[in-house]
Amino acid sequence: MRVLVTGAGGRLGSDVLARLRDDGMRVRASSRRPRTGPDVEWVVADLATGDGLAEAVTGVDAVLHLASSPRGRTHQVDVLGTRRLVVAAAAAGVSHLVYISIVGVDRVPIPYYRHKLAAEQVVAAGPVPWSVLRATQFPQFLDDLLATSARLGPVLGDRAVLAQPVDPAEVAARLAARLAAGPLGGIEEFGGPQVLRFDEAVRTWREARGSRRRLLPVRIPGRLGRELRAGGLVTEALPRGVRTWADHLSDTYGGTARR
Ligand SMILES: NC(=O)c1ccc[n+]([C@@H]2O[C@H](COP(=O)([O-])OP(=O)(O)OC[C@H]3O[C@@H](n4cnc5c(N)ncnc54)[C@H](OP(=O)(O)O)[C@@H]3O)[C@@H](O)[C@H]2O)c1
């Protein structure tokens, strides 16, 4: 099978490329700028303009669509760009498009999630047989969030928000399994092994980093806070990943984190 991976140079993308190479797939990878790498054919394509998309999908059997722009032009890239990709994939006779989304896009009122949900709907309404995998947050995302917050003083957060970090390499394996299984014509969810309260995640993060930054509790107001505390970002779907938040902390900061 020949597969196009969009957003292949991103965090999840690098794990996906490694996984597909190990599985012996023929991989084409797209980025907005020229790149090179072993055993991968890199092409240049931009979802915001559509430049390069027709060439990128020519001759591929399936597309793993990971590219996203959460910090600007999100409607243009994630929603309209996904539509451009679907149209190009249909014209090229692609037989499966797998879209990566996020657990909670249908519940949690975050602007980025509105765009992800709209992109899911574009994929589902399009003519290319499809699958959507909604994953929970990657531990690096939570780690970056805490590090950024701690730079300015105490870590600000709502103690009772629930998270379920999942290792992107395990998400990559799940995406590869979905490719092998064929189009689902539906949505599946995949989360990490543990549901953590924010204060627990911060406690182990501080221990792992030897940080003295305190958690300064704030209560996130309104529907956003209610959804986040009620588990809007977590899933009961099985199977789950096996690598824990503590595993991530131990890999990143050394062996002090406890399970
Ligand atoms: N981070 C999380 O915790 C998490 C959890 C669940 C699901 N997800 C989803 O997983 C996917 C990948 O996340 P990630 O954290 O790996 O993201 P990332 O590192 O930011 O990678 C996203 C990639 O999108 C590409 N991109 C941005 N604008 C583009 C455009 N106009 N045209 C084409 N490509 C464009 C960029 O590639 P170039 O710069 O090379 O062009 C970038 O490498 C996203 O769809 C995200 O919603 C993320």
The ligand as a Gaussian input file, in Angstrom:
#p B3LYP/6-31G(d) Opt

LIG

0 1
 N       -0.991000      17.408000      20.281000
 C       -1.936000      16.653000      20.855000
 O       -1.984000      16.468000      22.088000
 C       -2.984000      15.975000      19.968000
 C       -3.899000      15.084000      20.537000
 C       -4.840000      14.459000      19.703000
 C       -4.866000      14.735000      18.327000
 N       -3.964000      15.636000      17.827000
 C       -4.010000      15.904000      16.369000
 O       -2.895000      15.262000      15.781000
 C       -2.445000      16.009000      14.657000
 C       -0.951000      16.254000      14.770000
 O       -0.683000      16.913000      15.991000
 P        0.820000      17.325000      16.355000
 O        0.818000      17.690000      17.792000
 O        1.770000      16.308000      15.816000
 O        0.914000      18.668000      15.493000
 P        2.198000      19.472000      14.971000
 O        3.462000      18.954000      15.551000
 O        1.865000      20.914000      15.124000
 O        2.173000      19.117000      13.407000
 C        1.169000      19.617000      12.570000
 C        1.722000      19.734000      11.170000
 O        0.730000      20.360000      10.343000
 C        1.412000      20.909000       9.254000
 N        0.719000      22.084000       8.733000
 C        0.404000      23.243000       9.379000
 N       -0.165000      24.110000       8.518000
 C       -0.197000      23.481000       7.300000
 C       -0.647000      23.867000       6.012000
 N       -1.148000      25.098000       5.753000
 N       -0.536000      22.963000       5.001000
 C        0.003000      21.744000       5.208000
 N        0.472000      21.329000       6.408000
 C        0.358000      22.209000       7.439000
 C        2.812000      21.310000       9.736000
 O        3.725000      20.776000       8.819000
 P        4.891000      21.647000       8.050000
 O        5.293000      22.778000       8.981000
 O        5.955000      20.640000       7.823000
 O        4.232000      22.114000       6.805000
 C        2.960000      20.589000      11.075000
 O        4.098000      19.774000      11.109000
 C       -3.305000      17.282000      14.612000
 O       -4.325000      17.104000      13.659000
 C       -3.883000      17.381000      16.012000
 O       -5.143000      18.011000      16.039000
 C       -3.021000      16.241000      18.594000

